[in-house]
Amino acid sequence: MKIEIKIEGVSKEQLEKYAEILTVLISKGALDGVRGGKTILHFDADGNFMACQLDYTPWRRRKTI
């Protein structure tokens, strides 16, 4: 998959950081693979992307009325 981002005023270094984050989110299903849950991005004290945490319940019995 190739994603092209063209944004004026953003450095090449910033675009590379964004590309890394988007690549992880897409490859791990964090954008469209989580229903009824959440995706949490973790950054260190310097602002470096460190982890992607998925918090969801893949199956739950629904209460019937």
Contacts in CASP RR format, 6 or more apart in sequence:
PFRMAT RR
TARGET T0000
AUTHOR 0000-0000-0000
METHOD contacts of the structure
MODEL  1
MKIEIKIEGVSKEQLEKYAEILTVLISKGALDGVRGGKTILHFDADGNFM
ACQLDYTPWRRRKTI
1 26 0 8 1.000
3 19 0 8 1.000
3 22 0 8 1.000
3 23 0 8 1.000
5 15 0 8 1.000
5 18 0 8 1.000
5 19 0 8 1.000
7 15 0 8 1.000
17 49 0 8 1.000
20 49 0 8 1.000
21 41 0 8 1.000
21 49 0 8 1.000
24 30 0 8 1.000
24 49 0 8 1.000
24 52 0 8 1.000
25 31 0 8 1.000
25 39 0 8 1.000
25 52 0 8 1.000
28 52 0 8 1.000
28 54 0 8 1.000
29 54 0 8 1.000
30 39 0 8 1.000
30 52 0 8 1.000
30 54 0 8 1.000
31 39 0 8 1.000
34 54 0 8 1.000
34 56 0 8 1.000
35 56 0 8 1.000
36 56 0 8 1.000
36 57 0 8 1.000
37 54 0 8 1.000
37 55 0 8 1.000
37 56 0 8 1.000
37 57 0 8 1.000
38 54 0 8 1.000
38 55 0 8 1.000
38 56 0 8 1.000
39 52 0 8 1.000
39 53 0 8 1.000
39 54 0 8 1.000
39 55 0 8 1.000
40 52 0 8 1.000
40 53 0 8 1.000
40 54 0 8 1.000
40 55 0 8 1.000
41 49 0 8 1.000
41 51 0 8 1.000
41 52 0 8 1.000
41 53 0 8 1.000
42 49 0 8 1.000
42 50 0 8 1.000
42 51 0 8 1.000
42 52 0 8 1.000
42 53 0 8 1.000
43 49 0 8 1.000
43 50 0 8 1.000
44 50 0 8 1.000
END
